[in-house]
Amino acid sequence: MHALLFSRRFFAAITAAALCVGLRASAAADARDMVVWYKQPAQRWTDASPLGNGLTAAMVFGGTNTERIALNNSSFWSGNPHDYDDPNAGKYFDQIKALMTEQKFSEAEKMVDDHFWGIPKGQQAYQPIGDLSLSFDGVGDVENYRRELDMETGVVKVTYRSGGIAYTREAFISYPDRVLVLRITADKPGSVSVETSFKSPSQFVDKITATPGKLVLNGSWRKPGSQTNWLIAPVEGEGLRFEVAMAARTEGGQTTLTADSLRIQKADAVTLILTTATSYINYHDITGDPAAQCEKILADCANKDYASLRNRHEADFRGLMGRVHLQVGDAAQNDKPIEDRLAAVKAGTRDPNLEAWVFQLGRYILAASSRAGGQPANLQGIWDEDVLPPWGSKYTININTEMNYWPAEVCNLPECAQPLFDMIQDISKTGAKTAKTYYGAGGWVTHHNIDLWRGTAPVDAARFGMWPVGGSWLCQSIWEHYAFGGDVDFLKQYYPVLKGSAQFLLDIMIVEPKHHWLVTPFSMSPEHGYFDANGQTAVLSPAPTMDVAIMRELFPHCIEASKTLGVDADFRARLEDALKQLPPYQIGSSGFVQEWIEDWKTGPQGHNVSPNFAFYPGSSITLRGNPEFAAAYEKWMEAHPPRGGFIVSWGIAMWARLERGDQVAKCIEAYMGRGPGLNLHNQGSNQSDASFGLAAAVAEALVQSHAGEISLLPALPAGWDDGSVTGLRARGGYDVSVQWKGGKLQTADIHGLKGGAIKVRYGQKTSTITIKPGATVHLNADLATASKERTRL
């Protein structure tokens, strides 16, 4: 199934320029429109260039005398297999429900904090493996330095001159071959002299072994001494084992060994081939053999030269990144280094071309951090240098993990979501036990955090973690994958997961006494509090608006899936009946969409914007379908300008759905002014969610398909006067490419994978077009067919 989807998408991308005549010139305008370059080496983590294949990851700093390449493996975490469920928690479920019904919210929160948690209350953290360190001989003063990352090919290149010699380093991490490859060359024979060694947190190192042509780091996870972080649970016992293995291929020169390094002298060129592995097999089995894995991977590469390894890597990576090109702004700005461009932006100069690069960076880090066989992108994607990373660099599923995958479908990287689907399958199993243990319910549940060990019990504290719909939100990614691609086999495979999440909610919901609505008995609006009728600060509430909005996505998705698959008519009827009993959306006295079941006064607020879910990423409220509520969201957005980080990305998406290109531009400017580091990744706590989210939000400003139609340029950012985008996706199995000039649509090409009739909108103009399966329709600014339908061969 996934291979078929990939082949179709790849074929669609590589043929788009030839088929879309109106976009051919713009698509070819700058063959290096994804090359980010620098005039100096990285000084900090957020300056370095990220590489990854979803399993191994690296941050390349690009030094001249020394080089640091920081390494991660997506399955290297703290801790060990663990069942977080407290077998005694379930006895308190009915008591907490009773306190909530009596509106004793503070007492209910205390009981949750005292009795309704996992053992322990925290989870585990993503971990660094260490660094590959290079020390170069003979490098003095440097001139003509350049470091670049080609986001389309996933290759980092460093060039400079020293002592009259031009040096070049190229690095990439191959998904087909599972290796990091680093090639070092010079334009004068015998000029490459380098010592290679490994560094790792001291508590992890078991041994480092140097043998002719090979360097190996073996290690094991151990707790970090006296260091603590309350969001990361202490743990005893053995953890994961890992290996980093590197083979060195030299052309000329001599190699000598030390106890823990390789010294290569006066070579013409050196190629280093490195891989990483851990003992992780799955969330309950860590008996794997990392040494055997590394040995096999390096053996499989033994007969592949550098050109072969690079060609295989580039064909794979370009096959992902090359599907979407965004041309906007002044391409001549690409002649300037990022340091200068970003400094100008932070000083107040607008650079739409750089904004397009930040959009592509969001796509790039998804392609680099999330591939089949690896773990999902976590809070830092796949790149972490700390043993106590912010928030444990876990899977925080009250927004962050979901935002990581917002670009997967619309930005044409659907197969990159597979690790997320695999994790959801896992937690549907561990979460079934949690549902039974804590709630006495069927189906499955998870709350606001997940780790490598697939913990699904509530963690941290009631005001953060007592939220039983985290798994239900994750289910939206499953449905979106089907909605965009139309793969019925995929839907059949994951329908039990959707059903299980809905089953849990049906089992725990109660009829509240005041309005007789069907509600989740206790939950929270993520990281927000309120003042109850007695003026007391509270967090827990029945059926906050976000819960209702998530159910208004999940239940119809389950209903539609059961119809498509021809199963579960009785269960479908239960869902249809439940939908009629859910609390309605309400507009409170503030004029905003109400956040809770009652019009309570807002209390202590975190940084989430939970009630906005119904409008984006959900679609149970739409601009034209529910204008009164859309106006309330607009009023809310005007009163709550996004402050930074992922909130800005969500804000861009909200303004895009409101079709306010002026506000989209303001939010993009706000993000550019304080969000990106020199590597264009969000620098706040190194969180990747904002970078992922911005890519999805920009795509939403250019093409929308959530309201049963394809809307072209619904919220074109102000200042993006002329440009084009190729290869975005729309629900129903469509690829969309658009060209505009003077802020107005010029042409659009819509390719239908499955074909059919689809309504197309541009502003107030609409037209229904019919596309044959595998064909492309070319439209002009009036949405009229400007040329004959073309079928892709």
SESE-641634 format. One line per 10 residues: their letters; for each residue x, y, z of C-alpha. Coordinates in steps of 0.05 Angstrom, whole numbers. Layout:
<sites>
a = X:Y:Z; ... .
</sites>
This chain:
<sites>
mhallfsrrf = 0:0:0; 54:50:20; 97:33:-40; 38:44:-86; 23:111:-55; 96:132:-59; 102:112:-132; 41:151:-151; 62:213:-113; 133:210:-139 .
faaitaaalc = 109:202:-210; 61:261:-200; 117:305:-175; 169:291:-228; 119:300:-285; 86:363:-258; 131:413:-293; 121:382:-361; 46:376:-354; 31:443:-321 .
vglrasaaad = 49:489:-378; 29:552:-341; 76:536:-284; 135:510:-323; 176:574:-322; 166:589:-249; 180:518:-227; 246:520:-263; 264:591:-242; 315:571:-190 .
ardmvvwykq = 341:500:-189; 372:514:-121; 311:545:-88; 322:502:-26; 396:515:-13; 408:549:54; 479:575:60; 523:607:113; 588:647:115; 613:615:179 .
paqrwtdasp = 611:551:220; 556:539:271; 570:565:340; 507:539:375; 460:480:367; 408:523:332; 460:546:281; 479:475:259; 451:439:198; 405:380:211 .
lgngltaamv = 409:314:174; 368:251:184; 336:189:156; 284:178:210; 330:130:247; 398:164:253; 403:239:258; 461:289:258; 474:362:269; 532:386:226 .
fggtnteria = 569:447:254; 618:456:196; 681:476:234; 748:482:199; 801:461:250; 751:415:284; 683:389:264; 627:368:310; 574:321:283; 524:309:338 .
lnnssfwsgn = 488:242:334; 420:216:354; 382:152:343; 306:157:344; 299:96:390; 350:117:442; 311:139:504; 319:137:579; 288:82:620; 265:13:600 .
phdyddpnag = 200:-24:586; 149:-4:638; 75:-10:653; 54:58:680; -16:37:701; -35:41:774; -79:-19:789; -114:19:845; -132:81:805; -199:54:779 .
kyfdqikalm = -231:53:848; -230:130:847; -263:140:780; -334:141:805; -315:184:864; -283:236:819; -345:234:773; -390:246:833; -349:306:856; -352:336:786 .
teqkfseaek = -428:327:783; -433:363:850; -388:418:820; -335:406:873; -282:418:821; -224:432:868; -238:370:909; -241:329:845; -174:358:822; -143:340:889 .
mvddhfwgip = -168:268:884; -140:263:814; -73:289:837; -72:241:896; -98:177:864; -110:179:789; -39:178:762; 11:133:731; 67:99:769; 110:141:768 .
kgqqayqpig = 77:208:752; 129:225:699; 153:191:636; 220:181:601; 262:225:556; 294:224:488; 370:220:493; 433:240:454; 481:186:433; 542:230:427 .
dlslsfdgvg = 586:264:375; 631:244:318; 690:292:326; 740:308:272; 806:345:282; 842:369:220; 917:380:213; 946:434:171; 887:482:171; 909:553:187 .
dvenyrreld = 875:617:167; 812:605:126; 782:644:69; 722:635:22; 684:595:75; 615:569:57; 569:520:92; 505:499:58; 446:452:67; 409:432:4 .
metgvvkvty = 340:416:31; 319:384:-34; 375:333:-33; 389:328:42; 464:342:32; 507:388:75; 569:417:40; 627:455:72; 680:490:30; 738:536:46 .
rsggiaytre = 809:552:27; 869:548:74; 943:551:56; 925:556:-18; 886:490:-15; 811:484:-27; 777:436:21; 708:405:12; 665:363:58; 598:333:39 .
afisypdrvl = 552:296:87; 484:262:82; 445:208:118; 417:156:71; 350:123:84; 360:69:30; 427:48:59; 416:69:133; 483:105:138; 513:174:149 .
vlritadkpg = 564:187:95; 618:241:101; 668:253:45; 729:298:54; 769:321:-6; 821:373:-25; 843:400:-92; 916:383:-77; 936:309:-69; 958:287:0 .
svsvetsfks = 925:345:36; 873:310:78; 897:296:149; 844:282:201; 834:248:268; 766:217:281; 739:202:351; 674:194:389; 647:232:448; 586:212:489 .
psqfvdkita = 556:230:557; 605:196:604; 552:154:639; 533:122:572; 602:99:548; 620:25:555; 679:25:508; 708:56:445; 747:10:400; 794:29:343 .
tpgklvlngs = 814:-24:292; 844:-15:222; 793:25:182; 739:22:236; 718:60:299; 663:34:345; 628:65:405; 589:18:449; 545:45:504; 485:35:549 .
wrkpgsqtnw = 435:83:579; 446:98:652; 412:150:695; 448:218:696; 474:218:768; 443:271:813; 413:312:756; 337:314:758; 278:343:721; 209:335:750 .
liapvegegl = 180:321:681; 227:262:672; 214:203:719; 272:172:757; 284:100:737; 326:41:760; 352:-18:723; 386:-30:656; 368:13:597; 378:9:522 .
rfevamaart = 445:-11:493; 471:24:431; 528:22:381; 557:74:334; 601:41:281; 643:79:230; 683:52:171; 738:96:142; 756:91:69; 820:127:50 .
eggqttltad = 848:144:-18; 923:148:-8; 957:168:57; 968:128:121; 923:109:178; 946:97:249; 907:78:311; 904:104:381; 865:71:437; 802:108:416 .
slriqkadav = 813:143:350; 835:137:277; 889:183:251; 891:191:176; 952:228:147; 963:259:79; 906:225:43; 878:249:-23; 807:237:1; 771:204:59 .
tlilttatsy = 700:175:61; 670:159:129; 609:114:132; 573:112:198; 511:79:226; 476:74:293; 432:22:325; 401:6:393; 375:-56:427; 303:-31:420 .
inyhditgdp = 257:-81:385; 191:-54:410; 162:-20:471; 165:-83:513; 229:-116:485; 299:-87:487; 338:-151:473; 361:-130:403; 434:-134:382; 459:-65:360 .
aaqcekilad = 528:-92:342; 498:-143:294; 454:-90:263; 512:-42:251; 556:-97:224; 503:-117:173; 489:-46:151; 563:-32:140; 573:-98:104; 515:-82:57 .
cankdyaslr = 551:-17:39; 619:-48:30; 614:-53:-46; 580:13:-57; 625:71:-74; 612:143:-54; 577:161:-119; 530:101:-112; 512:117:-40; 500:189:-56 .
nrheadfrgl = 458:175:-118; 414:126:-80; 405:177:-24; 389:235:-70; 339:196:-111; 303:177:-47; 305:245:-13; 291:287:-75; 233:240:-87; 202:270:-24 .
mgrvhlqvgd = 226:341:-22; 221:353:-98; 146:345:-98; 132:415:-74; 166:480:-96; 146:548:-71; 172:607:-111; 160:675:-79; 199:739:-66; 266:760:-95 .
aaqndkpied = 308:699:-114; 369:744:-118; 367:744:-42; 394:674:-46; 462:704:-62; 465:729:10; 484:685:70; 430:667:120; 466:705:175; 457:770:137 .
rlaavkagtr = 386:755:114; 360:735:182; 393:795:215; 358:840:165; 291:806:179; 300:814:254; 315:887:242; 248:895:206; 261:881:133; 212:833:100 .
dpnleawvfq = 242:775:60; 186:733:28; 238:689:-6; 266:670:62; 196:657:87; 189:606:32; 253:573:56; 225:569:127; 163:535:96; 209:484:62 .
lgryilaass = 249:475:127; 185:449:159; 177:398:103; 251:382:105; 254:364:179; 193:319:171; 226:282:113; 290:277:155; 260:257:222; 202:211:206 .
raggqpanlq = 210:151:160; 180:81:163; 218:37:212; 237:95:258; 201:130:315; 154:189:305; 182:259:306; 185:281:378; 185:349:411; 253:364:380 .
giwdedvlpp = 240:325:316; 298:277:321; 355:324:342; 372:330:417; 437:345:453; 413:342:526; 404:283:573; 351:325:608; 319:357:547; 262:407:554 .
wgskytinin = 197:370:572; 235:305:561; 230:316:486; 171:268:491; 108:261:450; 64:315:479; -4:301:448; -46:360:471; -18:396:409; 56:386:396 .
temnywpaev = 58:316:365; -4:329:324; 26:394:297; 89:356:278; 47:318:227; 2:374:202; 45:382:139; 48:308:122; -13:305:77; -22:375:49 .
cnlpecaqpl = 53:385:38; 59:319:0; 98:276:49; 44:225:67; 91:165:77; 129:205:130; 69:196:176; 79:120:180; 118:122:246; 60:161:277 .
fdmiqdiskt = 10:109:254; 55:54:282; 57:89:350; -19:98:350; -26:23:338; 20:11:398; -18:57:445; -85:28:423; -58:-35:458; -27:-4:520 .
gaktaktyyg = -85:45:522; -136:-11:523; -107:-34:589; -107:37:616; -179:47:595; -199:-16:633; -155:-2:694; -173:71:705; -243:78:675; -272:8:672 .
aggwvthhni = -283:22:598; -273:-13:532; -234:15:474; -170:51:489; -145:117:518; -83:159:525; -75:226:558; -27:284:544; 41:249:540; 71:187:509 .
dlwrgtapvd = 142:162:511; 181:106:476; 151:56:525; 80:75:503; 56:98:571; -17:119:567; -35:133:640; -44:206:662; 22:239:681; 50:303:711 .
aarfgmwpvg = -10:336:746; -85:347:736; -75:416:708; -31:387:653; -49:315:643; -121:298:662; -143:298:590; -171:232:563; -178:252:490; -105:255:468 .
gswlcqsiwe = -111:190:430; -175:214:398; -139:274:370; -84:230:343; -137:191:305; -149:253:262; -82:239:228; -106:170:208; -169:199:178; -132:255:142 .
hyafggdvdf = -85:204:110; -146:168:82; -182:233:63; -123:258:22; -103:192:-9; -166:151:-12; -131:85:5; -187:38:28; -138:-16:49; -105:34:96 .
lkqyypvlkg = -173:53:124; -190:-20:135; -124:-31:172; -133:27:220; -209:28:228; -205:-14:292; -160:40:322; -212:94:305; -268:51:331; -231:35:396 .
saqflldimi = -221:109:412; -294:124:399; -315:63:439; -277:89:500; -312:156:496; -381:124:489; -366:81:550; -344:138:596; -392:194:576; -450:212:622 .
vepkhhwlvt = -511:256:616; -498:320:655; -557:341:698; -567:414:678; -573:412:602; -578:336:594; -520:337:545; -474:277:536; -406:296:564; -338:269:583 .
pfsmspehgy = -345:267:660; -280:303:675; -227:331:630; -194:398:618; -182:450:565; -108:438:556; -66:482:601; -123:531:614; -160:545:679; -224:582:696 .
fdangqtavl = -261:612:754; -323:572:772; -390:599:795; -361:609:866; -301:647:840; -254:589:854; -197:573:807; -209:506:772; -180:465:716; -222:402:711 .
spaptmdvai = -289:408:676; -339:364:641; -335:366:565; -292:427:551; -303:453:480; -240:419:455; -266:350:477; -331:364:440; -294:388:378; -250:326:377 .
mrelfphcie = -311:281:383; -345:320:326; -285:298:284; -275:227:308; -348:204:310; -365:225:238; -299:195:214; -317:129:246; -387:133:217; -361:146:147 .
asktlgvdad = -308:92:154; -359:40:176; -402:58:115; -344:54:68; -322:-13:96; -392:-40:104; -384:-58:177; -412:-42:247; -481:-14:230; -502:-19:303 .
frarledalk = -440:17:328; -450:70:274; -521:82:300; -494:92:371; -446:145:345; -500:180:306; -544:182:367; -486:207:411; -471:264:362; -542:290:372 .
qlppyqigss = -531:293:447; -464:328:450; -461:399:477; -470:450:422; -417:502:406; -432:566:443; -411:639:439; -399:667:508; -409:736:537; -339:755:512 .
gfvqewiedw = -361:745:441; -312:688:434; -327:615:422; -339:589:492; -283:546:520; -323:506:571; -392:478:580; -411:540:620; -392:612:607; -340:613:662 .
ktgpqghnvs = -291:670:668; -222:652:641; -171:639:695; -97:621:691; -80:608:619; -24:567:590; -2:574:518; -52:529:483; -110:556:443; -154:496:453 .
pnfafypgss = -224:521:434; -198:538:364; -193:464:347; -262:462:317; -240:512:263; -169:487:253; -144:433:250; -216:409:255; -271:429:207; -335:421:246 .
itlrgnpefa = -339:497:242; -324:529:175; -322:600:149; -382:595:103; -419:539:138; -419:573:206; -407:648:195; -429:669:266; -378:623:298; -325:642:246 .
aayekwmeah = -336:715:266; -326:695:339; -261:662:322; -239:724:285; -255:766:345; -215:718:389; -155:721:342; -156:797:342; -156:798:418; -101:745:425 .
pprggfivsw = -43:760:378; 3:699:378; 63:708:423; 112:659:392; 129:587:379; 76:537:358; 21:587:376; 43:631:318; 40:572:271; -30:554:295 .
giamwarler = -49:628:288; -26:629:216; -71:569:201; -130:602:237; -122:666:197; -115:624:134; -182:590:148; -211:660:160; -184:679:92; -146:739:120 .
gdqvakciea = -81:742:80; -63:807:114; -63:774:182; -28:713:155; 29:758:133; 32:793:201; 37:726:237; 91:702:189; 130:766:201; 121:756:276 .
ymgrgpglnl = 148:686:271; 207:706:227; 225:761:276; 236:716:335; 224:643:317; 279:615:272; 351:603:292; 405:609:240; 388:539:216; 316:565:206 .
hnqgsnqsda = 289:515:256; 247:543:313; 298:561:367; 252:564:428; 273:503:469; 293:474:402; 220:453:393; 204:429:324; 129:436:327; 129:509:306 .
sfglaaavae = 171:493:245; 126:435:224; 64:476:238; 87:536:198; 95:493:136; 24:466:143; -4:536:157; 29:567:97; 1:511:54; -68:525:83 .
alvqshagei = -61:598:60; -48:574:-11; -95:515:-19; -153:490:25; -198:429:18; -231:419:86; -300:446:67; -317:400:9; -283:442:-44; -214:461:-68 .
sllpalpagw = -202:534:-52; -145:568:-89; -104:623:-55; -156:632:0; -108:674:43; -48:692:0; -1:727:48; 4:802:36; 71:818:4; 74:753:-35 .
ddgsvtglra = 54:790:-97; 82:744:-151; 97:670:-144; 78:598:-153; 71:534:-115; 72:464:-144; 51:397:-115; 7:413:-54; -47:362:-40; -122:368:-30 .
rggydvsvqw = -170:319:1; -201:271:-48; -136:251:-82; -116:316:-117; -49:350:-129; -54:425:-138; -6:475:-169; -20:549:-172; 12:611:-204; -5:683:-185 .
kggklqtadi = 16:753:-204; 1:819:-171; -33:780:-116; -83:750:-164; -92:679:-190; -64:668:-260; -69:593:-271; -80:529:-232; -69:456:-249; -108:403:-212 .
hglkggaikv = -88:331:-220; -138:278:-198; -110:212:-175; -179:180:-173; -216:231:-214; -288:255:-205; -326:320:-198; -298:372:-151; -320:443:-135; -264:494:-142 .
rygqktstit = -265:563:-110; -225:626:-121; -252:681:-76; -326:687:-93; -319:649:-159; -335:576:-160; -336:523:-213; -349:448:-212; -300:410:-256; -296:337:-274 .
ikpgatvhln = -228:303:-278; -215:235:-306; -173:187:-263; -99:204:-272; -114:268:-311; -96:341:-300; -141:401:-313; -111:470:-327; -153:528:-303; -147:603:-315 .
adlatasker = -164:659:-267; -238:653:-282; -235:579:-264; -249:561:-336; -213:503:-368; -157:537:-406; -133:476:-443; -154:404:-455; -151:355:-399; -85:318:-398 .
trl = -76:247:-375; -11:226:-342; 19:164:-373 .
</sites>
